[in-house]
């Protein structure tokens, strides 16, 4: 189960019983191999939406323990996603002007969305520290791993994309420069955590837009994050966010990115996007598009999805197993 916003945290971002129940009911029965809790903001200025969960403060840890335990109690491992919204944040919500690589909005921003402030050198230096502190809290709360959100037009993805990163310094221009902040964040997170503790990156390496990052760019970014310590790469969209117009009826919207990424790295690759059935998930695995199939909205809309689809697959495979006895 891939991260997806729930809007079930408290007004200050605190973990609520409703948030715990949301994950517990979907993990019930242990049919899922992994639950990834939806994006948690690493600092107040990086908050994307109202009632988004916080991992920005040490006092959040006690609530985060309950969130992790809600999934563990169902016999399922759980990661938490760490996020900074960048220009997708709003001053109305955070009280401060949004930050971004450059003073431009994302291509998909709503009309009238305010211009962000281009990040200073001090802003950039502070970001790896914010993510590493959040990772420390995740580990203290009992999560089995963390995921760094670098997709869907949020801050780290804004640095990757030439549509939103117009910088002329060491953090803009070339692929290596555009990936520099993500690599520094990943290295800081990796250094904060015990050796072997899983760190995933949700990578929106391809924008699927004219002038944006390409599939070849996505492969290069994936190799960089693998070298920096990522143990899992979760492939999704860049400035196209988590959807892909014209591909709504095709399971695995970003398979044309995930397959070459998988061929180019030595760590597992997860693919999500439009996977609605167990049969579709298995087909993508068999095609070599990914090592893990991520399910989001199908589980959001049908909490018992994993049990239902597992039962269907077992029933479909039973005759084949019986014939070999």
C-alpha positions as a Markdown table, in Angstrom:
| # | Residue | x | y | z |
|---|---|---|---|---|
| 1 | Unk | 0.0 | 0.0 | 0.0 |
| 2 | Unk | 1.7 | 3.2 | -1.2 |
| 3 | Unk | 1.4 | 6.5 | 0.6 |
| 4 | Unk | -1.7 | 8.5 | 0.0 |
| 5 | Unk | -3.1 | 11.6 | 1.8 |
| 6 | Unk | -5.8 | 10.8 | 4.3 |
| 7 | Unk | -6.7 | 14.2 | 5.8 |
| 8 | Unk | -7.3 | 12.4 | 9.1 |
| 9 | Unk | -4.7 | 14.0 | 11.3 |
| 10 | Unk | -5.5 | 16.6 | 13.9 |
| 11 | Unk | -5.6 | 20.3 | 13.2 |
| 12 | Unk | -1.9 | 20.6 | 14.4 |
| 13 | Unk | -0.9 | 17.5 | 12.5 |
| 14 | Unk | -1.1 | 15.2 | 15.5 |
| 15 | Unk | -1.9 | 11.5 | 15.1 |
| 16 | Unk | -5.6 | 10.7 | 15.7 |
| 17 | Unk | -7.5 | 7.5 | 16.3 |
| 18 | Unk | -9.2 | 8.0 | 12.9 |
| 19 | Unk | -5.7 | 8.0 | 11.3 |
| 20 | Unk | -4.7 | 4.8 | 13.1 |
| 21 | Unk | -8.0 | 3.1 | 12.2 |
| 22 | Unk | -7.5 | 4.1 | 8.6 |
| 23 | Unk | -4.3 | 2.1 | 8.3 |
| 24 | Unk | -5.4 | -0.7 | 10.7 |
| 25 | Unk | -8.5 | -1.6 | 8.7 |
| 26 | Unk | -6.5 | -1.8 | 5.4 |
| 27 | Unk | -3.8 | -3.9 | 6.9 |
| 28 | Unk | -6.2 | -6.3 | 8.6 |
| 29 | Unk | -5.4 | -9.9 | 8.0 |
| 30 | Unk | -1.8 | -9.4 | 7.0 |
| 31 | Unk | -2.5 | -9.6 | 3.3 |
| 32 | Unk | -0.3 | -6.6 | 2.5 |
| 33 | Unk | 3.4 | -7.0 | 2.2 |
| 34 | Unk | 4.0 | -3.4 | 3.3 |
| 35 | Unk | 2.0 | -0.3 | 4.4 |
| 36 | Unk | 3.5 | 3.1 | 3.7 |
| 37 | Unk | 1.8 | 5.8 | 5.7 |
| 38 | Unk | 1.0 | 9.0 | 3.7 |
| 39 | Unk | 3.2 | 12.0 | 3.5 |
| 40 | Unk | 4.2 | 13.5 | 6.9 |
| 41 | Unk | 5.6 | 17.1 | 6.9 |
| 42 | Unk | 9.1 | 17.5 | 8.2 |
| 43 | Unk | 8.6 | 21.2 | 9.1 |
| 44 | Unk | 5.7 | 23.6 | 9.4 |
| 45 | Unk | 6.7 | 25.5 | 6.3 |
| 46 | Unk | 6.6 | 22.3 | 4.3 |
| 47 | Unk | 3.0 | 21.4 | 5.2 |
| 48 | Unk | 0.9 | 20.6 | 2.1 |
| 49 | Unk | -2.6 | 20.4 | 3.4 |
| 50 | Unk | -4.8 | 20.8 | 6.4 |
| 51 | Unk | -4.9 | 17.8 | 8.6 |
| 52 | Unk | -1.7 | 16.3 | 7.2 |
| 53 | Unk | 0.2 | 14.4 | 9.8 |
| 54 | Unk | 3.3 | 15.9 | 11.3 |
| 55 | Unk | 6.7 | 14.4 | 12.0 |
| 56 | Unk | 8.3 | 17.8 | 12.5 |
| 57 | Unk | 8.5 | 17.8 | 16.3 |
| 58 | Unk | 9.9 | 15.5 | 19.0 |
| 59 | Unk | 6.5 | 15.7 | 20.7 |
| 60 | Unk | 5.0 | 14.0 | 17.7 |
| 61 | Unk | 6.8 | 10.7 | 18.5 |
| 62 | Unk | 4.2 | 9.4 | 21.0 |
| 63 | Unk | 1.4 | 9.7 | 18.5 |
| 64 | Unk | 3.6 | 8.3 | 15.7 |
| 65 | Unk | 4.2 | 5.2 | 17.9 |
| 66 | Unk | 0.4 | 4.6 | 17.9 |
| 67 | Unk | 0.3 | 5.0 | 14.1 |
| 68 | Unk | 3.1 | 2.4 | 13.6 |
| 69 | Unk | 1.5 | 0.0 | 16.2 |
| 70 | Unk | -1.8 | 0.2 | 14.4 |
| 71 | Unk | -0.3 | -1.5 | 11.4 |
| 72 | Unk | 2.1 | -3.8 | 13.4 |
| 73 | Unk | -0.9 | -5.1 | 15.3 |
| 74 | Unk | -2.2 | -6.5 | 12.0 |
| 75 | Unk | 1.1 | -8.4 | 11.3 |
| 76 | Unk | 2.3 | -6.0 | 8.6 |
| 77 | Unk | 5.5 | -3.9 | 8.4 |
| 78 | Unk | 5.1 | -0.2 | 8.0 |
| 79 | Unk | 7.1 | 2.7 | 6.5 |
| 80 | Unk | 6.4 | 6.4 | 6.9 |
| 81 | Unk | 6.9 | 9.0 | 4.1 |
| 82 | Unk | 8.8 | 12.2 | 4.9 |
| 83 | Unk | 7.8 | 15.2 | 2.8 |
| 84 | Unk | 8.3 | 19.0 | 2.2 |
| 85 | Unk | 5.7 | 20.5 | -0.1 |
| 86 | Unk | 7.9 | 23.4 | -1.3 |
| 87 | Unk | 5.8 | 25.7 | -3.5 |
| 88 | Unk | 2.8 | 23.4 | -3.1 |
| 89 | Unk | 2.4 | 24.8 | 0.4 |
| 90 | Unk | 0.4 | 28.0 | 1.0 |
| 91 | Unk | 1.0 | 30.9 | 3.3 |
| 92 | Unk | -2.7 | 30.7 | 4.4 |
| 93 | Unk | -1.9 | 27.3 | 5.9 |
| 94 | Unk | 1.8 | 27.7 | 7.1 |
| 95 | Unk | 2.0 | 31.4 | 7.8 |
| 96 | Unk | 5.1 | 31.8 | 5.7 |
| 97 | Unk | 5.7 | 32.4 | 2.0 |
| 98 | Unk | 6.3 | 29.0 | 0.3 |
| 99 | Unk | 9.8 | 27.9 | -0.6 |
| 100 | Unk | 11.0 | 26.5 | -3.9 |
| 101 | Unk | 14.2 | 26.2 | -6.0 |
| 102 | Unk | 13.2 | 29.2 | -8.0 |
| 103 | Unk | 10.4 | 31.8 | -7.8 |
| 104 | Unk | 8.1 | 29.9 | -10.2 |
| 105 | Unk | 5.0 | 27.8 | -9.5 |
| 106 | Unk | 4.6 | 24.2 | -10.6 |
| 107 | Unk | 3.0 | 23.7 | -14.1 |
| 108 | Unk | -0.1 | 22.1 | -12.5 |
| 109 | Unk | -0.6 | 24.8 | -9.8 |
| 110 | Unk | -4.0 | 26.3 | -9.5 |
| 111 | Unk | -4.6 | 29.7 | -11.1 |
| 112 | Unk | -3.7 | 32.4 | -8.6 |
| 113 | Unk | -1.4 | 30.2 | -6.5 |
| 114 | Unk | 1.1 | 32.6 | -5.0 |
| 115 | Unk | 4.7 | 32.7 | -6.2 |
| 116 | Unk | 7.2 | 31.0 | -3.9 |
| 117 | Unk | 10.4 | 32.4 | -2.6 |
| 118 | Unk | 13.6 | 31.1 | -4.1 |
| 119 | Unk | 15.5 | 29.2 | -1.4 |
| 120 | Unk | 18.6 | 30.8 | -0.1 |
| 121 | Unk | 21.9 | 28.9 | 0.6 |
| 122 | Unk | 20.9 | 28.8 | 4.3 |
| 123 | Unk | 17.4 | 27.3 | 3.4 |
| 124 | Unk | 19.1 | 24.6 | 1.4 |
| 125 | Unk | 21.7 | 23.8 | 4.1 |
| 126 | Unk | 18.9 | 23.4 | 6.6 |
| 127 | Unk | 16.8 | 20.9 | 4.6 |
| 128 | Unk | 18.9 | 17.8 | 5.1 |
| 129 | Unk | 18.8 | 18.4 | 8.8 |
| 130 | Unk | 15.0 | 18.6 | 8.8 |
| 131 | Unk | 14.7 | 15.3 | 7.0 |
| 132 | Unk | 17.3 | 13.6 | 9.1 |
| 133 | Unk | 15.6 | 14.7 | 12.3 |
| 134 | Unk | 12.2 | 13.4 | 11.0 |
| 135 | Unk | 13.9 | 10.1 | 10.1 |
| 136 | Unk | 15.2 | 9.9 | 13.7 |
| 137 | Unk | 11.7 | 10.4 | 15.0 |
| 138 | Unk | 10.3 | 7.7 | 12.6 |
| 139 | Unk | 12.9 | 5.2 | 13.9 |
| 140 | Unk | 12.1 | 6.1 | 17.5 |
| 141 | Unk | 8.4 | 5.6 | 16.9 |
| 142 | Unk | 8.9 | 2.1 | 15.6 |
| 143 | Unk | 8.4 | 2.4 | 11.9 |
| 144 | Unk | 10.3 | -0.3 | 9.9 |
| 145 | Unk | 11.6 | 2.2 | 7.3 |
| 146 | Unk | 11.2 | 5.7 | 5.9 |
| 147 | Unk | 10.5 | 7.0 | 2.4 |
| 148 | Unk | 11.8 | 10.4 | 1.1 |
| 149 | Unk | 9.1 | 12.1 | -1.1 |
| 150 | Unk | 10.8 | 13.3 | -4.3 |
| 151 | Unk | 7.7 | 13.1 | -6.6 |
| 152 | Unk | 4.4 | 14.7 | -7.4 |
| 153 | Unk | 5.6 | 18.3 | -7.7 |
| 154 | Unk | 6.8 | 18.6 | -4.1 |
| 155 | Unk | 10.0 | 20.3 | -3.0 |
| 156 | Unk | 12.6 | 17.7 | -3.9 |
| 157 | Unk | 10.9 | 17.0 | -7.1 |
| 158 | Unk | 10.9 | 20.7 | -7.9 |
| 159 | Unk | 14.6 | 20.6 | -7.7 |
| 160 | Unk | 14.8 | 17.6 | -10.1 |
| 161 | Unk | 12.6 | 19.3 | -12.8 |
| 162 | Unk | 14.0 | 21.9 | -15.2 |
| 163 | Unk | 10.5 | 23.3 | -15.3 |
| 164 | Unk | 10.7 | 24.5 | -11.8 |
| 165 | Unk | 14.5 | 24.6 | -11.1 |
| 166 | Unk | 16.0 | 27.6 | -12.9 |
| 167 | Unk | 18.9 | 28.0 | -10.4 |
| 168 | Unk | 22.4 | 29.0 | -11.7 |
| 169 | Unk | 24.3 | 27.6 | -8.7 |
| 170 | Unk | 25.4 | 24.1 | -7.6 |
| 171 | Unk | 21.8 | 23.1 | -7.2 |
| 172 | Unk | 20.6 | 23.8 | -10.8 |
| 173 | Unk | 21.4 | 23.2 | -14.4 |
| 174 | Unk | 22.9 | 19.7 | -14.9 |
| 175 | Unk | 21.3 | 16.5 | -13.8 |
| 176 | Unk | 23.9 | 16.1 | -11.0 |
| 177 | Unk | 23.2 | 19.6 | -9.8 |
| 178 | Unk | 19.4 | 19.2 | -9.9 |
| 179 | Unk | 19.7 | 16.0 | -7.9 |
| 180 | Unk | 22.2 | 17.4 | -5.4 |
| 181 | Unk | 19.8 | 18.3 | -2.7 |
| 182 | Unk | 17.9 | 15.0 | -2.9 |
| 183 | Unk | 21.3 | 13.2 | -2.6 |
| 184 | Unk | 22.3 | 15.4 | 0.4 |
| 185 | Unk | 18.9 | 14.8 | 2.1 |
| 186 | Unk | 19.3 | 11.0 | 1.5 |
| 187 | Unk | 22.8 | 10.9 | 2.8 |
| 188 | Unk | 21.8 | 12.9 | 5.9 |
| 189 | Unk | 18.9 | 10.5 | 6.5 |
| 190 | Unk | 21.1 | 7.5 | 5.9 |
| 191 | Unk | 23.7 | 8.8 | 8.4 |
| 192 | Unk | 21.0 | 9.3 | 11.1 |
| 193 | Unk | 19.7 | 5.8 | 11.0 |
| 194 | Unk | 21.2 | 2.4 | 11.9 |
| 195 | Unk | 23.0 | 0.5 | 9.2 |
| 196 | Unk | 20.6 | -1.7 | 7.3 |
| 197 | Unk | 17.5 | 0.4 | 8.3 |
| 198 | Unk | 15.4 | 0.7 | 5.1 |
| 199 | Unk | 15.3 | 4.0 | 3.3 |
| 200 | Unk | 13.1 | 4.4 | 0.2 |
| 201 | Unk | 12.9 | 7.2 | -2.3 |
| 202 | Unk | 9.6 | 8.0 | -4.1 |
| 203 | Unk | 11.0 | 9.3 | -7.3 |
| 204 | Unk | 9.1 | 11.4 | -9.8 |
| 205 | Unk | 12.1 | 11.4 | -12.2 |
| 206 | Unk | 10.0 | 12.0 | -15.4 |
| 207 | Unk | 7.7 | 14.9 | -15.8 |
| 208 | Unk | 5.9 | 13.6 | -18.9 |
| 209 | Unk | 5.7 | 17.3 | -20.1 |
| 210 | Unk | 7.4 | 19.2 | -22.8 |
| 211 | Unk | 10.7 | 20.7 | -21.5 |
| 212 | Unk | 10.5 | 18.6 | -18.3 |
| 213 | Unk | 12.6 | 15.7 | -17.0 |
| 214 | Unk | 12.7 | 12.7 | -19.3 |
| 215 | Unk | 12.8 | 8.9 | -18.7 |
| 216 | Unk | 16.5 | 9.0 | -19.3 |
| 217 | Unk | 16.8 | 11.6 | -16.6 |
| 218 | Unk | 14.8 | 9.4 | -14.3 |
| 219 | Unk | 17.2 | 6.5 | -14.8 |
| 220 | Unk | 20.1 | 8.8 | -14.0 |
| 221 | Unk | 18.4 | 10.1 | -10.9 |
| 222 | Unk | 17.7 | 6.6 | -9.8 |
| 223 | Unk | 21.3 | 5.6 | -10.1 |
| 224 | Unk | 22.3 | 8.6 | -8.0 |
| 225 | Unk | 19.9 | 7.8 | -5.2 |
| 226 | Unk | 21.0 | 4.2 | -5.2 |
| 227 | Unk | 24.6 | 5.3 | -4.9 |
| 228 | Unk | 23.6 | 7.6 | -2.0 |
| 229 | Unk | 22.0 | 4.8 | 0.0 |
| 230 | Unk | 18.5 | 4.2 | -1.1 |
| 231 | Unk | 17.4 | 0.6 | -0.6 |
| 232 | Unk | 14.1 | 0.9 | -2.6 |
| 233 | Unk | 13.0 | 3.2 | -5.4 |
| 234 | Unk | 9.3 | 3.8 | -5.7 |
| 235 | Unk | 8.5 | 5.2 | -9.2 |
| 236 | Unk | 5.7 | 7.7 | -9.7 |
| 237 | Unk | 5.1 | 10.9 | -11.6 |
| 238 | Unk | 7.0 | 14.2 | -11.5 |
| 239 | Unk | 5.3 | 17.4 | -12.5 |
| 240 | Unk | 2.4 | 15.4 | -13.8 |
| 241 | Unk | 1.9 | 14.5 | -10.1 |
| 242 | Unk | 0.4 | 11.0 | -9.4 |
| 243 | Unk | -1.7 | 10.8 | -12.6 |
| 244 | Unk | -1.0 | 10.5 | -16.3 |
| 245 | Unk | -3.6 | 11.8 | -18.7 |
| 246 | Unk | -4.5 | 9.4 | -21.4 |
| 247 | Unk | -3.3 | 6.4 | -19.4 |
| 248 | Unk | -6.1 | 6.1 | -16.9 |
| 249 | Unk | -7.2 | 2.6 | -18.2 |
| 250 | Unk | -3.7 | 1.2 | -18.3 |
| 251 | Unk | -2.4 | -0.4 | -15.1 |
| 252 | Unk | 1.1 | 0.8 | -14.1 |
| 253 | Unk | 1.0 | 4.3 | -15.6 |
| 254 | Unk | 4.7 | 4.9 | -15.2 |
| 255 | Unk | 5.9 | 1.4 | -16.3 |
| 256 | Unk | 7.9 | 3.0 | -19.2 |
| 257 | Unk | 10.0 | 4.7 | -16.5 |
| 258 | Unk | 10.1 | 1.9 | -13.9 |
| 259 | Unk | 11.3 | -0.8 | -16.4 |
| 260 | Unk | 14.5 | 1.0 | -17.5 |
| 261 | Unk | 15.1 | 2.2 | -13.9 |
| 262 | Unk | 14.8 | -1.4 | -12.8 |
| 263 | Unk | 17.3 | -2.5 | -15.5 |
| 264 | Unk | 19.7 | 0.3 | -14.4 |
| 265 | Unk | 19.9 | -0.2 | -10.7 |
| 266 | Unk | 20.5 | -3.0 | -8.3 |
| 267 | Unk | 17.9 | -2.3 | -5.7 |
| 268 | Unk | 14.2 | -3.2 | -5.8 |
| 269 | Unk | 11.9 | -1.0 | -7.8 |
| 270 | Unk | 8.2 | -0.4 | -6.8 |
| 271 | Unk | 5.7 | 0.8 | -9.4 |
| 272 | Unk | 2.3 | 2.3 | -8.6 |
| 273 | Unk | -0.4 | 4.1 | -10.6 |
| 274 | Unk | -3.7 | 2.7 | -11.8 |
| 275 | Unk | -3.2 | -0.9 | -10.5 |
| 276 | Unk | -6.7 | -2.0 | -9.6 |
| 277 | Unk | -6.5 | -5.8 | -9.5 |
| 278 | Unk | -4.2 | -8.5 | -8.3 |
| 279 | Unk | -4.1 | -9.9 | -11.8 |
| 280 | Unk | -2.8 | -6.5 | -13.1 |
| 281 | Unk | -0.2 | -6.4 | -10.4 |
| 282 | Unk | 1.1 | -9.9 | -11.2 |
| 283 | Unk | 1.2 | -9.0 | -14.9 |
| 284 | Unk | 3.5 | -6.0 | -14.3 |
| 285 | Unk | 5.7 | -8.1 | -12.1 |
| 286 | Unk | 6.0 | -10.8 | -14.8 |
| 287 | Unk | 6.7 | -8.2 | -17.5 |
| 288 | Unk | 9.7 | -7.0 | -15.5 |
| 289 | Unk | 8.2 | -3.5 | -15.0 |
| 290 | Unk | 8.9 | -3.7 | -11.2 |
| 291 | Unk | 9.8 | -5.8 | -8.3 |
| 292 | Unk | 6.9 | -4.6 | -6.1 |
| 293 | Unk | 3.4 | -3.5 | -7.2 |
| 294 | Unk | 2.1 | -0.5 | -5.2 |
| 295 | Unk | -1.6 | -0.1 | -4.7 |
| 296 | Unk | -3.1 | 3.3 | -3.6 |
| 297 | Unk | -6.6 | 4.4 | -4.6 |
| 298 | Unk | -7.9 | 0.9 | -5.0 |
| 299 | Unk | -7.2 | 0.3 | -1.3 |
| 300 | Unk | -8.3 | 3.7 | -0.3 |
| 301 | Unk | -11.7 | 3.1 | -1.9 |
| 302 | Unk | -12.0 | -0.6 | -0.8 |
| 303 | Unk | -10.3 | -1.2 | 2.6 |
| 304 | Unk | -10.5 | -5.0 | 2.1 |
| 305 | Unk | -9.0 | -4.9 | -1.3 |
| 306 | Unk | -5.9 | -7.0 | -0.4 |
| 307 | Unk | -7.9 | -9.8 | 1.1 |
| 308 | Unk | -10.3 | -9.9 | -1.8 |
| 309 | Unk | -7.6 | -9.8 | -4.5 |
| 310 | Unk | -5.4 | -12.4 | -2.7 |
| 311 | Unk | -8.4 | -14.7 | -2.4 |
| 312 | Unk | -9.1 | -14.3 | -6.1 |
| 313 | Unk | -5.5 | -15.1 | -7.1 |
| 314 | Unk | -5.3 | -18.1 | -4.8 |
| 315 | Unk | -8.5 | -19.5 | -6.3 |
| 316 | Unk | -7.3 | -18.9 | -9.9 |
| 317 | Unk | -4.0 | -20.6 | -9.2 |
| 318 | Unk | -5.5 | -23.6 | -7.3 |
| 319 | Unk | -6.3 | -25.8 | -10.3 |
| 320 | Unk | -2.7 | -25.3 | -11.6 |
| 321 | Unk | -1.3 | -26.4 | -8.3 |
| 322 | Unk | -3.6 | -29.3 | -8.1 |
| 323 | Unk | -2.6 | -30.5 | -11.6 |
| 324 | Unk | 1.0 | -30.8 | -10.5 |
| 325 | Unk | 0.4 | -33.1 | -7.6 |
